Amino acid sequence: MALRKSIATALLAALIALAGATQKVSARGALTLNQDVCLLYIGPDYAYFSAYDPQKPRKRYCEEAPRTGVTVFAIDFAQSEMREMKVAFRILRNIGENADPAAIEAATLAQAEPRAYPAGSVSLAYDFKEPGEYAGLVTVDGPHGEHWTAYFPFTVAQPYRARLPYYLLAAAAFLAIFIIFRGRRDRPGKSPAPGKR
């Protein structure tokens, strides 16, 4: 009985820790999902972000592209001040947020050169040949010395990988509930129900 209680307590602690980790995973880099809208935080400002397959433009993605092939990335500035700034956007292999400029250049797969976008929108298309972990890097340089960057990882053709923390959380919850209720049923001193021996 004490062993079951210890296991249930350990599972509950793991469940709480996993819940905290899941919250951290849900906001990947500078990109976050807010009421079905992907927000990309760039310095003190933000932009609306979406990725989509040009064959199915109504289906938008935030942190994962479900298949390889051409994906179009679109960024729409929420603040008008960004329309006057020089914005660069890169798609690269995920090498980490703190990589040096030479590593970023070597990992770059596609890029929109730095320039002002007076319409407030920048888009970039790339044909992904392989599933994997990739990232977007947005760099903004303003007329008053502002220099902001936003790095956000995403996956291509790996839908279960992005949802893995949620699956683990559900499995741990189910296992904890099973152990707790199983322990209650097997308590000593409890007489079996009539007809069950």
C-alpha positions in Angstrom: 0.0 0.0 0.0 2.8 2.4 0.9 4.5 1.6 -2.4 1.4 2.4 -4.4 1.0 5.7 -2.5 4.6 6.6 -3.2 4.2 5.8 -6.9 1.0 7.8 -7.1 2.7 10.7 -5.4 5.7 10.5 -7.7 3.4 10.4 -10.7 1.4 13.4 -9.4 4.7 15.4 -9.0 5.8 14.3 -12.5 2.4 15.4 -13.8 2.7 18.8 -12.3 6.2 19.2 -13.6 5.1 18.1 -17.1 2.2 20.6 -17.0 4.7 23.4 -16.3 6.9 22.2 -19.2 4.0 22.0 -21.5 3.2 25.6 -20.8 6.8 26.6 -21.7 6.7 24.5 -24.9 3.4 26.1 -26.1 5.1 29.5 -26.5 8.0 28.6 -28.8 10.5 31.4 -29.2 8.9 34.7 -30.2 5.8 33.0 -31.6 2.7 32.3 -29.6 -0.9 31.2 -30.2 -3.4 33.7 -28.9 -7.1 32.9 -29.5 -6.4 31.1 -32.8 -4.1 33.9 -34.0 -0.4 33.5 -34.2 1.4 36.5 -32.7 5.1 37.1 -33.5 6.8 39.3 -30.9 9.5 41.5 -32.4 11.1 43.7 -29.8 8.4 45.8 -28.1 6.0 45.3 -31.1 4.2 42.3 -32.5 3.0 41.1 -35.9 0.4 38.5 -37.1 2.1 35.4 -38.5 0.8 32.5 -40.6 2.1 29.8 -42.7 0.1 27.9 -45.4 0.2 25.5 -48.3 -0.5 27.5 -51.5 -2.6 24.5 -52.7 -4.8 24.9 -49.6 -4.6 28.6 -48.6 -7.5 28.5 -46.2 -5.7 26.2 -43.8 -3.2 28.3 -41.7 -0.5 27.0 -39.5 1.4 28.5 -36.6 4.2 26.2 -35.3 4.0 23.2 -37.7 3.6 22.6 -41.4 1.9 19.2 -41.8 3.8 18.1 -44.9 6.8 18.8 -47.0 6.5 20.9 -50.2 6.0 24.6 -50.7 4.9 26.6 -47.7 4.2 30.3 -47.8 5.0 32.4 -44.7 3.2 35.7 -44.2 3.9 38.4 -41.6 1.5 41.4 -41.2 2.7 44.2 -39.0 0.3 45.2 -36.2 2.0 48.5 -35.5 2.4 51.1 -38.3 5.9 52.1 -37.1 7.3 48.8 -38.5 6.2 49.9 -42.0 9.0 52.4 -41.9 11.7 50.1 -40.6 13.9 47.7 -42.6 12.7 44.1 -42.1 14.6 40.9 -43.1 13.0 37.5 -42.8 14.9 34.2 -43.1 13.9 30.5 -43.1 16.7 28.3 -41.8 17.5 25.0 -40.2 16.9 25.2 -36.4 20.4 25.9 -35.1 19.3 27.7 -31.9 18.5 31.2 -31.0 22.0 32.3 -30.0 23.9 31.1 -33.1 26.6 33.4 -34.5 26.1 35.2 -37.8 28.3 32.8 -39.8 26.2 29.8 -38.6 23.0 31.7 -39.4 24.2 32.4 -42.9 25.2 28.8 -43.4 21.9 27.5 -42.2 19.7 29.9 -44.2 17.5 28.2 -46.8 15.5 31.3 -48.0 15.4 35.0 -47.2 13.6 38.2 -47.9 16.2 40.9 -48.0 16.1 43.8 -45.5 13.9 46.6 -46.8 10.9 48.7 -45.7 7.5 47.2 -46.4 5.1 50.2 -46.6 2.1 48.0 -47.1 2.9 46.3 -43.7 3.2 42.8 -45.0 6.1 40.5 -45.9 5.8 37.0 -47.3 8.3 34.3 -48.2 7.8 30.9 -49.8 10.1 27.9 -49.5 9.9 24.3 -50.9 10.7 22.0 -48.0 12.2 18.8 -49.3 12.6 16.9 -46.0 10.7 16.8 -42.7 12.5 18.3 -39.8 13.0 21.2 -37.4 13.4 24.6 -38.9 13.2 28.2 -37.7 12.2 31.6 -38.8 14.4 34.7 -38.0 13.0 38.2 -38.4 15.3 41.2 -38.0 14.1 44.7 -37.7 16.3 47.8 -38.0 14.7 51.2 -37.3 15.7 54.8 -38.2 16.6 55.6 -34.6 19.0 52.7 -34.0 16.4 50.1 -33.1 17.6 46.5 -33.7 15.1 43.8 -32.9 15.1 40.1 -33.6 12.5 37.4 -33.3 13.6 33.7 -33.6 10.9 31.0 -33.7 11.3 27.3 -34.3 8.8 25.2 -36.2 8.5 21.7 -37.5 7.7 20.4 -41.0 5.9 17.0 -41.5 6.3 16.1 -37.8 2.8 16.8 -36.3 3.1 14.4 -33.4 6.4 15.9 -32.2 4.9 19.3 -31.5 2.1 17.6 -29.5 4.2 15.1 -27.6 4.2 17.0 -24.3 0.3 17.0 -24.3 0.3 13.2 -25.1 2.7 12.6 -22.2 0.6 14.7 -19.9 -2.5 12.8 -20.7 -0.8 9.4 -20.3 0.7 10.5 -16.9 -2.7 11.7 -15.7 -4.4 8.4 -16.8 -1.7 6.3 -15.0 -2.0 8.4 -11.8 -5.8 8.1 -11.7 -5.5 4.3 -12.4 -3.0 3.8 -9.5 -5.0 5.9 -7.1 -8.3 4.1 -7.8 -6.7 0.7 -7.9 -5.2 1.4 -4.4 -8.6 2.3 -3.0 -10.1 -0.9 -4.3 -7.5 -3.1 -2.8 -7.5 -1.6 0.7 -7.2 -4.3 3.5 -10.2 -4.8 5.8 -12.7 -4.1 3.1 -15.0 -7.1 2.5 -15.7 -8.1 -1.1 -19.1 -7.4 -2.6 -21.7 -10.2 -2.2 -21.2 -12.9 -4.8 -17.6 -11.9 -5.6 -15.0 -14.1 -4.0 
